[in-house]
Amino acid sequence: MIDDEKIIDLFFERSEQGIRELDQKYGKICRNLSYNIVNNRQDAEECVNDAYLGAWNAIPPIRPDPLLSYIVKIVRNISLKIYWRKEAAKRSSHYTIAMEEIEACIADRKAVEDEIEAGELARIIEDFLDTLTLENRVIFMRRYWFADSCKDIAEFVGLSEKNISVRLTRIRKKMKQYLIEREVFI
């Protein structure tokens, strides 16, 4: 498998091989992320293809570093657009369940924006994540960024599904307390 720099160089050369290499290296991660959000294989595949097109159009002039974070963010944003358009009313995807778990920790978006800018909230949450152990940070991010199921996270980190569920509950409680202490009103 070739490294990210070579893939980016292929994009700069406008070689379609760059897209094939990107898909070979990160396609499975991208499709899993998208599927966890949209809960539909065909929609997930379309989201990933749209993300590849977005990367094709953006590279050059930009040179993303790291490439995985860049492509995953594009996939996630496109998937969320599809989710909100098609799936929100059905309340059936892993993403919906994950967001319902964490919404008790964060106030209504408009209320938060009245009290604190969204960027400041993001900074506070980043600071909170820095207080977690590496393993708990991975668990949190896998659940609430990648929308992985507890079962998938358990397999990923080598713990039981019950242990992951308990840890997520504790992390949410800790985050809620952290936000309260920083006067982010819940």
C-alpha positions in Angstrom: 0.0 0.0 0.0 1.4 3.4 -0.9 1.9 6.2 1.5 -0.3 9.3 1.7 2.3 11.6 0.1 2.3 9.5 -3.0 -1.5 9.5 -3.2 -1.5 13.3 -2.9 1.2 13.5 -5.6 -1.1 11.4 -7.9 -3.9 13.9 -7.3 -1.5 16.7 -8.2 -0.6 14.9 -11.4 -4.4 14.5 -12.0 -4.0 10.8 -12.3 -7.1 8.8 -11.6 -4.9 6.2 -10.0 -4.9 8.6 -7.0 -8.6 7.9 -6.4 -8.0 4.2 -6.7 -5.2 4.3 -4.2 -7.2 6.4 -1.8 -10.0 4.0 -2.0 -7.8 1.0 -1.5 -6.1 2.5 1.5 -9.1 4.3 3.2 -12.2 3.1 1.4 -13.3 0.7 4.1 -13.0 3.3 6.8 -14.9 5.8 4.8 -17.7 3.4 3.8 -18.1 2.2 7.4 -18.3 5.7 8.7 -20.9 6.7 6.1 -22.9 3.6 6.7 -23.0 4.2 10.4 -24.5 7.6 9.7 -26.9 7.0 6.8 -27.7 3.3 7.6 -27.9 2.5 3.9 -25.2 0.8 1.8 -26.1 2.5 -1.5 -26.3 5.9 0.1 -23.0 5.3 1.9 -21.3 4.3 -1.3 -22.6 7.5 -3.0 -21.4 9.6 -0.1 -17.9 8.1 -0.4 -17.9 8.6 -4.1 -19.0 12.3 -3.6 -16.2 12.7 -1.1 -13.6 11.3 -3.5 -14.9 13.9 -6.1 -14.6 16.6 -3.5 -11.1 15.6 -2.8 -10.3 15.4 -6.5 -11.6 19.0 -6.9 -9.7 20.3 -3.9 -6.4 18.6 -4.4 -4.6 20.6 -5.8 -4.2 23.4 -4.6 -4.4 22.1 -1.0 -2.1 19.4 0.3 -4.0 17.7 3.2 -2.0 16.4 6.1 -3.1 13.9 7.4 -5.0 12.6 4.4 -7.1 10.2 6.4 -8.5 13.0 8.6 -9.2 15.1 5.5 -11.1 12.4 3.6 -13.0 11.2 6.7 -14.2 14.7 7.4 -15.5 15.1 3.9 -17.3 11.7 4.1 -18.8 12.6 7.4 -20.1 16.0 6.3 -21.6 14.6 3.1 -23.1 11.7 5.0 -24.6 14.0 7.6 -26.3 16.0 4.8 -27.8 12.8 3.4 -28.8 11.7 7.0 -30.6 14.9 7.7 -32.4 14.9 4.4 -33.4 11.2 4.4 -33.1 9.5 7.7 -33.7 11.9 10.5 -37.5 11.2 10.6 -36.9 7.4 10.7 -34.6 7.6 13.8 -33.0 4.3 12.8 -29.3 4.8 12.3 -26.4 4.3 14.7 -25.8 8.0 14.3 -29.2 8.9 15.7 -28.8 6.6 18.7 -25.3 8.0 19.4 -26.6 11.6 19.2 -29.5 10.8 21.5 -27.0 9.5 24.1 -24.9 12.7 24.1 -27.6 15.3 23.7 -28.3 15.2 27.4 -24.8 16.6 28.0 -25.1 19.5 25.6 -27.9 22.0 25.7 -30.1 22.9 22.7 -27.9 24.3 20.0 -29.6 27.7 20.0 -29.3 28.0 23.8 -25.6 27.2 23.6 -25.1 29.8 20.8 -26.8 32.3 23.0 -24.4 31.6 25.9 -21.3 30.7 24.0 -20.0 30.7 20.5 -19.9 27.2 18.8 -16.2 27.5 18.4 -15.7 28.1 22.1 -17.9 25.1 22.8 -15.7 23.0 20.5 -12.6 24.2 22.3 -14.1 23.3 25.7 -15.0 19.8 24.5 -11.5 19.4 23.1 -10.1 20.4 26.5 -12.4 17.9 28.1 -11.2 15.1 25.7 -7.6 16.0 26.8 -8.6 15.0 30.4 -9.5 11.5 29.3 -7.2 8.5 29.0 -6.2 7.7 25.5 -8.4 4.6 25.6 -11.4 6.5 26.8 -10.8 9.2 24.2 -10.7 6.6 21.5 -13.9 5.1 22.8 -15.6 8.5 22.9 -14.4 9.5 19.4 -15.4 6.1 17.9 -18.9 6.5 19.3 -19.6 10.1 18.7 -17.5 11.0 15.7 -17.4 7.7 13.8 -20.8 6.6 15.1 -19.5 3.1 15.8 -21.7 0.7 17.7 -20.7 -0.4 21.2 -20.1 -3.9 19.7 -17.7 -2.5 17.1 -15.9 -0.3 19.6 -15.5 -3.3 21.9 -13.9 -5.3 19.1 -11.7 -2.4 18.2 -10.3 -1.8 21.7 -10.5 -5.4 23.0 -13.1 -4.9 25.8 -16.5 -6.3 26.4 -19.6 -4.5 24.9 -20.9 -4.0 28.5 -17.6 -2.4 29.5 -17.8 0.0 26.6 -21.4 0.9 27.5 -20.5 1.6 31.1 -17.5 3.7 30.1 -19.5 5.8 27.7 -22.1 6.4 30.4 -19.3 7.6 32.8 -17.7 9.7 30.1 -21.0 11.4 29.4 -21.5 12.1 33.1 -18.0 13.4 33.4 -18.4 15.6 30.3 -21.7 17.0 31.6 -20.0 18.0 34.9 -17.1 19.5 33.0 -19.4 21.6 30.9 -21.4 22.7 34.0 -18.2 23.8 35.7 -17.3 25.9 32.7 -20.7 27.5 32.7 -21.9 25.9 29.5 -25.6 25.7 30.5 -27.2 22.3 30.1 
